[in-house]
Amino acid sequence: MTRADFLSRLKKGLVGLPTSTASEILNDYEAHFDDGVAAGRSEHEVAAALGDPDRLARELRAEAGAQRWHQEKNPSAAAAAVFAVLGLGAIDILILLPILMGVIGALFGIGIAVIAVFFTGGGLMVGGPFVDPPGGPMAAILAGLGLMAGATSAGALLAVVTIGLVNALVWFARLHYRLLKPALEPQSNATVGDPA
């Protein structure tokens, strides 16, 4: 694979990253090619040492998504981190996706239930005294407040669990990247040490 082919595939794989980040990454890999050619290696040897540019782009996107999540901690960053992790490999997707979709579905369902209980509590608190509930108007007000407080607590717990899930996914992505990185580096180092 030539320098142009490698960089073109890497650039396509980095689509969606901020332009400055993608440019910085591409400049780093251009420098790898410059250093390799200066050391007497061919572009094909340098490209082989760097590995598959598509896989490399997925790893770099996962790392960028993880960094964004640690900086911003918002739903958009969480979604970016999750999709970047899922983009690491087809085997990971086959294993993680069904589990992750089940967990996300359950969290979404619980979130909807929490919202429904909160508004039910509000309706009971406001409207309960006007319908002559058992125990009197004060019982309706207290029951409504209790439901709203319980829903608020459940919502806070749901937020903590969701943040923990995203952090676990980011941890998985970093672990995955760290396991793959040594497989690429010794190959690169062995090629660098060979006399031309």
C-alpha positions as CSV (number, residue, x, y, z in Angstrom):
1,M,0.0,0.0,0.0
2,T,1.4,3.4,-0.9
3,R,1.5,6.5,1.3
4,A,-1.4,8.1,-0.6
5,D,-3.6,5.0,-0.3
6,F,-2.9,4.6,3.4
7,L,-3.5,8.3,4.2
8,S,-6.7,8.4,2.0
9,R,-8.2,5.4,3.9
10,L,-7.2,6.8,7.2
11,K,-8.7,10.2,6.3
12,K,-12.0,8.5,5.3
13,G,-12.0,6.6,8.6
14,L,-11.6,9.8,10.6
15,V,-14.6,11.5,9.1
16,G,-16.7,12.8,12.0
17,L,-13.8,13.8,14.2
18,P,-13.1,17.6,14.6
19,T,-11.1,18.9,11.6
20,S,-8.2,20.0,13.8
21,T,-8.0,16.5,15.4
22,A,-8.1,14.7,12.1
23,S,-5.5,17.0,10.6
24,E,-3.2,16.5,13.5
25,I,-3.5,12.7,13.2
26,L,-2.9,12.8,9.5
27,N,0.1,15.0,9.9
28,D,1.5,12.5,12.5
29,Y,1.1,9.6,10.0
30,E,2.7,11.6,7.2
31,A,5.6,12.2,9.5
32,H,5.9,8.4,10.0
33,F,6.1,7.9,6.3
34,D,8.7,10.7,6.0
35,D,10.8,9.1,8.8
36,G,10.5,5.7,7.2
37,V,11.5,6.8,3.8
38,A,14.4,8.8,5.3
39,A,15.5,5.6,7.0
40,G,15.6,3.8,3.6
41,R,12.3,1.9,3.8
42,S,9.7,1.8,1.1
43,E,6.3,3.3,1.5
44,H,4.9,-0.3,1.4
45,E,7.1,-1.3,4.3
46,V,6.1,1.7,6.3
47,A,2.4,1.1,5.6
48,A,2.7,-2.5,6.6
49,A,4.4,-1.5,9.8
50,L,1.6,1.0,10.7
51,G,-1.1,-1.7,10.2
52,D,-4.6,-1.5,8.7
53,P,-5.6,2.2,8.3
54,D,-9.3,1.3,8.7
55,R,-8.7,-0.4,12.0
56,L,-6.4,2.3,13.1
57,A,-9.1,5.0,12.3
58,R,-11.6,3.0,14.4
59,E,-9.2,2.9,17.4
60,L,-8.4,6.6,17.0
61,R,-12.1,7.5,16.9
62,A,-12.8,5.4,20.0
63,E,-10.0,7.2,21.8
64,A,-11.3,10.6,20.7
65,G,-14.8,9.6,21.8
66,A,-13.5,8.5,25.2
67,Q,-11.6,11.8,25.6
68,R,-14.6,13.8,24.7
69,W,-16.8,11.9,27.2
70,H,-14.2,12.6,30.0
71,Q,-14.2,16.3,29.1
72,E,-17.9,17.0,28.5
73,K,-20.0,14.4,30.3
74,N,-23.1,15.1,28.3
75,P,-25.5,12.9,26.4
76,S,-24.0,13.8,23.0
77,A,-20.5,12.9,24.2
78,A,-21.9,9.7,25.8
79,A,-23.4,8.7,22.5
80,A,-20.2,9.5,20.6
81,A,-18.2,7.3,23.0
82,V,-20.6,4.4,22.8
83,F,-20.7,4.4,19.0
84,A,-16.9,4.8,18.8
85,V,-16.5,1.8,21.1
86,L,-18.9,-0.2,19.0
87,G,-17.0,0.7,15.9
88,L,-13.8,-1.0,17.1
89,G,-14.7,-4.3,15.6
90,A,-17.4,-6.6,14.2
91,I,-16.8,-9.3,16.8
92,D,-17.1,-6.8,19.6
93,I,-20.4,-5.6,18.0
94,L,-21.7,-9.1,17.8
95,I,-21.0,-9.6,21.5
96,L,-21.7,-6.2,22.9
97,L,-24.5,-4.9,20.8
98,P,-27.3,-7.2,22.0
99,I,-26.3,-6.8,25.6
100,L,-25.9,-3.0,25.2
101,M,-29.2,-2.6,23.4
102,G,-30.9,-4.6,26.1
103,V,-29.4,-2.5,28.9
104,I,-30.1,0.8,27.0
105,G,-33.7,-0.3,26.4
106,A,-34.1,-1.2,30.1
107,L,-32.6,2.2,31.2
108,F,-34.9,4.0,28.7
109,G,-37.9,2.2,30.0
110,I,-37.0,2.9,33.6
111,G,-36.5,6.6,32.7
112,I,-40.0,6.8,31.1
113,A,-41.5,5.1,34.2
114,V,-39.7,7.6,36.5
115,I,-41.1,10.5,34.5
116,A,-44.6,9.0,34.5
117,V,-44.5,8.4,38.3
118,F,-43.2,12.0,38.9
119,F,-46.1,13.5,36.9
120,T,-48.6,11.1,38.5
121,G,-47.4,12.3,41.9
122,G,-47.7,15.9,40.8
123,G,-51.3,15.2,39.5
124,L,-52.2,13.5,42.8
125,M,-50.7,16.3,44.9
126,V,-52.5,19.0,43.0
127,G,-55.8,17.3,42.1
128,G,-56.2,14.8,44.9
129,P,-57.7,17.2,47.4
130,F,-60.6,18.0,45.0
131,V,-61.8,14.4,44.6
132,D,-62.2,13.5,48.2
133,P,-59.6,10.7,48.5
134,P,-59.5,8.2,51.3
135,G,-57.6,9.7,54.3
136,G,-58.5,13.3,53.3
137,P,-56.8,16.0,51.2
138,M,-53.6,16.0,53.3
139,A,-53.1,12.3,52.5
140,A,-53.4,13.0,48.8
141,I,-50.9,15.9,49.0
142,L,-48.4,13.8,51.0
143,A,-48.9,10.7,48.7
144,G,-48.2,13.0,45.7
145,L,-45.1,14.5,47.3
146,G,-43.9,11.0,48.2
147,L,-44.3,9.8,44.6
148,M,-42.5,12.8,43.3
149,A,-39.7,12.4,45.8
150,G,-39.4,8.7,45.0
151,A,-39.3,9.4,41.2
152,T,-36.7,12.1,41.7
153,S,-34.5,9.7,43.7
154,A,-35.0,6.9,41.1
155,G,-34.0,9.4,38.4
156,A,-30.9,10.4,40.2
157,L,-30.0,6.7,40.7
158,L,-30.7,6.1,37.0
159,A,-28.3,9.0,36.0
160,V,-25.6,7.5,38.2
161,V,-26.1,4.0,36.6
162,T,-26.0,5.5,33.1
163,I,-22.8,7.5,33.8
164,G,-21.3,4.3,35.2
165,L,-22.3,2.4,32.1
166,V,-20.7,4.9,29.8
167,N,-17.5,5.0,31.9
168,A,-17.4,1.2,31.7
169,L,-17.7,1.3,27.9
170,V,-14.9,3.9,27.8
171,W,-12.8,1.7,30.0
172,F,-13.4,-1.2,27.6
173,A,-12.4,0.9,24.6
174,R,-9.2,1.9,26.3
175,L,-8.4,-1.6,27.3
176,H,-9.2,-2.8,23.8
177,Y,-6.9,-0.2,22.3
178,R,-4.1,-1.0,24.8
179,L,-4.3,-4.7,23.9
180,L,-4.1,-3.9,20.2
181,K,-1.4,-1.3,20.4
182,P,1.5,-3.6,21.4
183,A,0.6,-5.9,18.5
184,L,1.3,-3.1,16.1
185,E,4.3,-1.5,17.8
186,P,6.7,-4.4,18.0
187,Q,6.2,-4.9,14.2
188,S,7.0,-1.2,13.7
189,N,10.0,-1.3,16.0
190,A,11.4,-4.5,14.4
191,T,11.1,-2.8,11.0
192,V,12.8,0.4,12.2
193,G,15.8,-1.6,13.6
194,D,16.4,-3.5,10.4
195,P,19.3,-2.1,8.4
196,A,18.3,-0.9,4.9
